[in-house]
Amino acid sequence: MKIGVVTFPGSLDDCDAIRAVRLMGADPVALWHADDDLKGVDAVILPGGFSYGDYLRSGAIARFSPVMDQVITAAGKGMPVLGICNGFQILCEARLLPGALIRNVGRLFTAIDTRLRVESTSTAWTSAYETGAEITIALKNGEGNYQADAATVERLEGDGRVVFRYLDNPNGSVSDIAGITNERGNVVGLMPHPEHNVDDAITANLDGRGFFQSVIATLTA
């Protein structure tokens, strides 16, 4: 399986995502923001960082990178796409996912291990988990406060599209939402960083492996 990882100007977790893909048994493919094709990949990860320095608004400029036209088209055809942290912000700016990410409550940058509850296992990126499972994933952001209007939140809840929920909400996200999916279940965005919880050489917590196991299982089914 080939999983592309996009690097935008300002990305800082692209190498971590590439390493995680490789460790989990897939073939990582480096994609550049100016690429006009996806190089035959089977899935795409938009990694964390500060694309374009978060100038204007997080993800607002990256959304218009040439590679995003390809990502949007591929996602519409069912390709699995995962947006992590800044990648989640980009997915929202690209309207692949609803809502927006704003400054954390207290306006402070947060870097902690955060506890999540798995709310949905019916996506391309979560099928390896059990519904209701509690996992711990690294979190680091200053604009991780997920917000959407009441009708959108009600629709997400009613359609089972809330994928992860904070057990100790660190940033003020509405309804403790940590991650969501699109209607089809192939696009997932979340603020925590699963790529930091896969390598047993650097951490005893391997709760992030399920993301990569899930998408590989989806693509090989």
C-alpha positions in Angstrom: 0.0 0.0 0.0 1.2 3.5 -0.8 0.3 6.2 1.6 1.1 9.8 0.6 2.2 12.4 3.2 1.9 16.0 2.0 4.5 18.6 3.0 3.4 22.2 3.1 5.7 25.1 3.8 5.7 25.1 7.6 4.8 21.4 8.1 6.8 19.8 11.0 5.2 16.4 11.5 5.5 15.1 7.9 8.6 13.1 8.7 6.9 11.6 11.8 3.9 10.6 9.7 6.2 9.1 7.0 8.1 7.1 9.7 4.8 5.9 11.2 3.5 4.7 7.8 6.8 2.8 7.2 6.8 1.2 10.7 3.3 0.0 10.2 4.1 -1.8 7.0 3.0 0.5 4.2 5.0 2.4 1.6 5.2 6.2 2.4 5.3 8.5 -0.5 6.4 12.1 0.0 4.0 14.6 -1.6 4.9 18.3 -2.1 2.2 21.0 -1.7 2.9 22.2 -5.3 2.5 18.7 -6.8 -0.3 18.4 -9.4 -0.7 14.7 -9.0 -0.8 12.2 -6.1 1.8 9.8 -7.6 -0.4 6.8 -7.5 -1.0 6.7 -3.7 -3.8 4.7 -2.2 -4.4 7.1 0.7 -3.2 10.5 1.9 -2.2 12.0 5.2 -2.2 15.8 5.8 0.2 16.1 8.7 0.5 18.6 11.5 2.6 21.7 11.6 2.0 25.4 10.8 1.3 25.5 7.1 2.3 28.9 5.7 3.0 29.9 9.3 -0.7 29.8 10.0 -0.8 33.2 8.3 -4.4 34.6 7.9 -6.0 31.5 9.5 -4.8 28.0 10.2 -5.0 26.0 7.0 -6.6 28.8 5.0 -3.7 29.2 2.5 -2.7 25.5 2.4 -6.3 24.7 1.2 -5.4 26.4 -2.1 -2.2 24.5 -2.7 -2.2 22.6 -6.0 -2.0 19.2 -4.3 -5.3 19.9 -2.5 -7.2 20.0 -5.8 -6.1 16.4 -6.3 -6.8 15.5 -2.7 -10.3 16.9 -2.9 -11.0 15.0 -6.1 -9.6 11.8 -4.8 -11.5 12.1 -1.5 -14.7 12.5 -3.5 -14.0 9.2 -5.2 -13.5 7.4 -1.9 -9.7 7.6 -1.2 -8.9 7.5 2.5 -7.7 10.9 3.7 -6.5 11.6 7.3 -5.9 15.2 8.5 -3.9 15.5 11.7 -3.9 18.7 13.7 -3.1 21.3 11.0 -4.3 18.7 8.5 -7.6 18.7 10.3 -7.7 22.5 9.9 -6.9 22.2 6.2 -9.7 19.6 5.7 -12.2 22.0 7.3 -11.0 25.0 5.2 -11.3 22.8 2.1 -14.9 21.9 3.1 -14.1 18.2 3.1 -15.2 18.3 6.8 -17.6 20.8 8.4 -16.8 23.3 11.2 -13.7 25.2 12.1 -10.8 25.1 14.6 -10.3 28.3 16.6 -8.0 29.4 19.5 -8.0 27.1 22.5 -9.9 28.2 25.6 -7.5 30.3 27.6 -5.6 31.1 24.4 -2.7 28.9 25.4 -0.7 26.4 23.3 -1.4 22.9 24.8 1.1 20.0 24.6 -0.1 16.9 26.6 -1.1 13.3 26.3 -4.8 13.4 26.0 -7.4 10.7 26.6 -9.9 9.9 23.9 -12.9 7.7 23.6 -13.4 6.0 20.2 -17.0 6.8 19.1 -17.0 5.3 15.7 -15.1 2.4 14.1 -16.9 2.6 10.8 -14.3 4.8 9.1 -11.3 3.9 6.9 -9.0 5.0 9.8 -10.7 3.6 12.9 -11.9 0.1 12.1 -9.1 -1.5 14.1 -10.4 0.0 17.3 -13.4 -1.1 19.4 -16.3 1.3 19.9 -16.1 2.9 23.3 -12.4 2.1 23.7 -10.3 4.6 25.6 -7.0 5.5 24.1 -4.3 8.1 24.9 -2.8 10.1 22.0 -0.2 13.0 22.0 -1.8 16.4 21.5 -0.1 19.7 20.7 -1.9 22.7 19.4 -2.9 26.3 19.9 -6.0 26.3 17.7 -7.6 23.0 18.5 -10.9 24.2 19.7 -13.4 22.6 17.3 -16.6 24.6 16.8 -19.6 24.3 14.5 -23.1 25.7 14.6 -25.8 23.8 16.5 -27.4 22.3 13.4 -24.0 20.9 12.2 -23.2 19.5 15.6 -26.6 17.9 15.8 -26.1 16.3 12.3 -22.6 15.0 13.2 -23.9 13.5 16.4 -27.0 12.0 14.8 -25.2 10.5 11.8 -22.5 9.0 14.0 -19.8 11.1 12.5 -18.1 12.1 15.7 -15.1 9.7 15.6 -13.2 10.7 18.8 -14.3 12.5 21.9 -12.1 14.1 24.6 -12.4 12.6 28.0 -10.7 15.6 29.5 -11.4 18.4 27.0 -8.2 20.4 26.9 -9.2 23.1 24.4 -12.9 23.9 24.7 -14.1 21.9 21.7 -17.9 21.8 21.4 -19.4 18.5 22.7 -15.8 17.4 23.5 -15.2 16.6 19.9 -11.7 15.5 19.1 -12.2 14.1 15.6 -14.9 13.8 12.9 -15.5 12.1 9.6 -17.4 12.8 6.4 -20.6 11.0 5.4 -18.7 8.3 3.5 -16.3 7.6 6.3 -13.1 7.9 4.1 -12.1 11.3 5.4 -11.2 11.8 9.0 -9.8 14.8 10.8 -8.5 15.0 14.4 -6.3 17.3 16.5 -4.3 14.7 18.4 -1.2 13.1 16.8 -1.5 9.3 16.4 1.8 9.2 14.4 3.6 10.0 17.7 2.2 6.8 19.3 3.4 4.0 17.1 7.1 3.5 17.7 8.0 1.3 20.7 11.6 2.6 20.5 10.4 6.0 21.8 7.2 5.4 23.7 5.4 2.6 25.6 2.1 4.0 24.4 1.2 2.5 21.0 -2.4 3.6 20.8 -1.9 5.4 17.5 -1.1 2.2 15.6 -4.8 1.5 15.1 -5.1 4.4 12.6 -2.5 2.8 10.3 -3.7 -0.7 10.8 -7.2 0.4 10.0 -6.4 2.1 6.7 -4.2 -0.8 5.6 -7.0 -3.3 6.3 -9.4 -1.1 4.4 -7.2 -0.9 1.4 -6.5 -4.6 1.3 -10.0 -5.7 1.9 
